[in-house]
Amino acid sequence: MSLTRSDSPVSARQTAAPQFRKPLSVVYVEDAALSHPRTVEILAKLPGATVIRCRDYRDVFNRPHQEPALQKEAQALILAVSDRPRLYEGAPVCQDFGNRNFYYTSDVMNCVFDCEYCYLQGMYPSGHIVVFVNLEDTFRGLDEVLSAKQSAYVCISYDTDLLAFEPLLGYVGKWITFAAERPNLTLELRTKSASASVLRALPVTDRVILALTLSPDTVIRTCEHRTPTLATRLALANEAIDLGWKVRLCFDPILAVHDAKAVYNDMFDEVFRTIPMDRVLDASVGLFRISKEYLKEMRRHRPCAVTCYPYELTDGVYHYPDMIGKPLTELAIARLTEFLPRERIALWDGTD
């Protein structure tokens, strides 16, 4: 690998033609992270990468005038040290499944997948990926929460797809080890990834819920770029169930695509043909919703059918009008209750 030094924000020349380099072929390393053992491990898995030192990850990630949609085509990796545990209370637009002490972590910011509806495009100024290498500090912060609250439900894969990063980072395995020793902790690992080999290499524990996001192939092809097909995700769901994982099926977000009722009906037919629903833990249903400020940024950087839809605004959250969204959630609930009791289906329909 080559090593250079950058004490100032990245120049426009370095990101002007992202299509000419491969994803993760450039790695920025914060000075504070340079000698961290996890940095050394990660760089060893990227032997051909150009490594650029930087004073602070924000000099790269937060610089002005970036084009996140273009950067997604050739993402750089940024390794940094966080000055605080990356642990936060869950947001109102996120489903807590009835858990009182609901938190999420953000030890990785941004995702290898490129979903047009993803709120990260409105939250982050960059399409590059930040990894905070001091994961153990988040563990310590969570132990303090567990001591004070007695229990916690923590989503570890909201601001990224942590399972997709597992071959490079190994964070899921470390979280599983951490959770297995804490009976008052439940983790949710949400993913669109479908790598069976990665899943087989992980230990199974009842402290972790594997939450698989399922979408119709029409949505996957048009909106969820670089993600696995529905059939591939369902194959992983079956394997996970056989391995002993607690599996949650997530139909979230549901989008008002053309001929949506037929599209989602076909998807549910395929799911029920493939998945042994009597062995599924539960399911979640949610219409697309997004905060006002995030959608403003998404429309500026990535105008498309999803971002430019004329949503309704309620308490700072954009969502589908009731006449559009309600029939879709009613369809999803009706189909799922063919196999699951209603109390095992969580719903966010834009009115909560």
N, C-alpha and C positions, 0 to 999 in steps of 0.2 A: 504493500500500500504506500501511497505517497502522503506526505504530511506537510501542510503549509499553514501559515498563520494569517488570521484575519482579525484585526483589532477594531474594524468598523463594519457597519452593515454591508451586506453582500451587494455588489454592484449589479446594475441591470444586465451587464454583459453575461454574468454567470447564470442567469435564468432566462435569457432571451430566447433560447431555442431548446426547451426541455425535451423535445422529441428526438434529439440527437444523442441522448444518453439513456441508460437503463435505470429503472427505479432502484433506489438505494445504492447507486454507484457513487454517490457523494455523501459523506458523513461529516457533519459538523460536531465537534466535541468541545463542550464548555471547559474552560480551564479547571474548574472545580471537579469536573468528572474525569479528567484525563487519566489519573492514576487509579481510579476506582476499579476494583477487581471485575465488576460486571461490565465495565467499558471494555476491558481487555478481552473478556469472553466474547462479547458481541462483535468486536472488530476482527477477532480471529475467524469468525464465520463469514466475514466479508473481505476476503483477502485481496480482491481486485479493486476495492473502493479507494477513492481519493478522500483523504482525511484532512479536514480544515479546522484548525483551532479557532475558537472564538471566546471573547471575554465573558459573554452572557448569552444564553440561548435566545433571549428576547431580541438581540441585535439581528438575528436571522428571522425568527418566527414572527416578530411583531413589527418589522420594518414596514414603512408605508408603500403604497402603490404596487402591491402584489396582485397576481392573478391566480387565485387558488384553483380555479378550474383547469388552467393550463398546467399548473404545478402538479396536479394529480396525475398527469400523464408521465411524469418523471420525478417522483417524490424523492426528496433527500431525507436522510435520517439525522436527527439532532439529539445528541446525548447530553443530558444535563443532570444537575443535582438540585432537588427542590429544597427550599429553606423551611418547609413545613410539611406535615403529613398531607397527602393528597386525598383527603377524606371530607365529604360534604353531605349535608342533609339533602334528601331527595326532593326534587322539584314537584310542584302540583301537577304538571302535565305528565308525570311518570307514574305508572301503576305501582302501588306498594303492596298489593295482594293482602291487605288487611294487617300489615305489620306496623306496629307503632313506631319502633326505632328504625326508621328506614334511611339508609345512607347509600352513597355511591362513591367510587374511587376514580381517580383520574391520573394514574401513574403513566399512562400513555395517552397522548393527545393526537387525534386524527386516525384515519383508518386506511387500510390498503384497498378496500372496496370503494366504489364511486357511485353512490346512490344519489339521484338527482333531488330527492326529497330530504336528504339528511340535514338535520339542524346544525351539524358541525360547520357547514359552509357559512352559516350566519353567525356562529359563535367565534370562530377563529379567523384571523386575518390571512392565514397561510394554508396552503395545501400540503405542506411538508409535515413530517411526523416527529413529534417530540417524545423521547423516552426518558423518564426520570429513573436513574440507575439506583438510587437509594430507596429501594422498595421497602426495606426493613423499617424505615422511619414511618411509613404508612402503617405497617404492622404494629409498631409501638403506639401510634396514635389511636388505632382501633382497640388495642388492649385497654387504653385509658377509657374509651367509650364503654367498652364491655364492663369495666369495673364500676363505672358510674351508672350505667343504664341496666345492667344485668343481662341484657340480650341485645342483639342487633341483626338486622336483615340488610345485607350489603350487596349491591350490584357492582360487579368488578369490571364490567365490559360495556359501559354506556357510551363513553367518549372514544371508543375504538372497537375493534373486534379482536379481543385478546387471544382467542383461540387461533385465529389466522396468523398471529405473530409467534405462536408457541415454538416453532422450530428455531426461530432466531433468539427469542427472549427467555423462554422457559418460565414465564411468570405464572401461568395457570397452575403448573405443577407446584410451585412454591405456595400459591394461595391454597391449594388443596391440602398440602401438608400443614399449613397454618390452621386451617379450619378444622381439620380432623382432630386436633388437640383441644378444641374449644366447643363444647357441646351447646353453649348458649349463642353460637354464631351460625347463621345460615347465609350462604352465598348464592347469588344468581349469576350464571355465566351465559350471557346472551350472545348469539352468534349466527352468522349466515355461512360460516365456513363448513366444509363438508369433507374434511380429510380424515378418513377412517384410521389411517396409520398414526396420526397425531393423537386421536382419541384413545386408541388401544394402548399407547405408551403411558397414559395417565392413570394414576390410581383412582379407584372409585370410592366415593364416600357419600354417606347420606347427608352430609353437611352442605352439599353443593347441588343446586338445581341447574340442569342444562336446558337453557331456554332457546329453542330453535325457531328462528324467524322464517315463516313460510309465506310465499307469494305466488300468484299465478305466473306461469311462464311468460305471458304477455307483459306483465309488469317487470319481471326479471330482465327480459330482453330490452325493454325500452327505458327503464329507469334505474335498474340495479346493476350497473356496469361492473364487469369482472367478477360477479358473484356466481356461485354454482347454480345449476338448473334445479327446478323443483324435484325432479326424480332423484338427483344426487343428494339433495338435502333429506329427502324421505328415506333414502338408503342409509344415511348416517343416523337418522332417528331410530330406525329399526336396530341398527348395530348397537347404538347407545342403550336402548331398552334391554337388549340381550346381554349387554355387559353389566347391567345392574344400575345404570344411572337413573336418577329421577329426571324425567323428561317433561318439559313444558312446551306446548305448541303455541307459538305467538303469531297471530294474524294481525299484525300491527307494523306499519300503518296500512289500513285499507284505503285504496285510492278510487276516486270516482272516474275510472277510465271508461272508454267507449264500451257500451254494452256490458256494464259492470256486473249486473246480476248473473248473466250467463257465464262471464269469465270466472267469477268467484264460485258459482255453482260447480263448474267443471273442475276447479281446483279442489273443492271439498270432496267431490267424487273421487278424485285421484288419491287424496289423503286417506279417505276411509277405506279405499281398496288396498292401500299399502300398509297402513299403520294399525297395529292391534290397539285400538282405542281403550280397551279395558286395562291396558298396562301403562297408560299415560297418566301422569300426575294431575295435570290440569291444563287449562288453555287461557289465553288472553286475546281480547279483541279490542282494537282501537282504530278509530278514524284518524286520518292525517290531521295533525294540529301543530302549530308552530307559534312561537312568540312573535309579537309585532316587530320587535327590533331585529330578530334573526331573519324574518322574511324580507325585511327591507334590504338587508345585505345580500341575501340570496338572489333577489330580483336584480340587484345591481351587477352581481358577478356571474349569475347563471340564469338568465331568463329562459324559461321553458314552460311546458304545459302545466307542470306541477306548481312552480313558483308563481306563475302569472294568473292562476285561477282566481276568480272574484270571491274570495272567502268572506265570511262574516267575522266580525271582531267582537269578542266578549272578554272583558277584564284583561285586556292586553294579549289575548291569545286568538289567533286566526283559526277558523275551523269551517267545515262545510255548512251551508244552510241546512236547516232541519229537514226540508223536503228532499234534499239530496242525500244527506248522511244517514238519516233514520232508517230508510229501507235497506241500506247496506248492513247496518248493524243488526237489524231484525233478521235479515237473511243469515248472517253469520251465527247468531245465537240459535236460530231455529235449526240450522244444520248441525251445530255442535251438540245441542241437547238431544239429538238422535242417539248420542253415544255417551254423553257426559251429563251428570246432574248439574242443574243451573248454578248451584253454589260453588262449583269448581270451574266456573268461567268468569274471569274478570273482564270488565267492560269499561272502556273510556269512549264516550260518544260525542264529546264536545260540549256537554251540558253540565258536567260534574263541577 
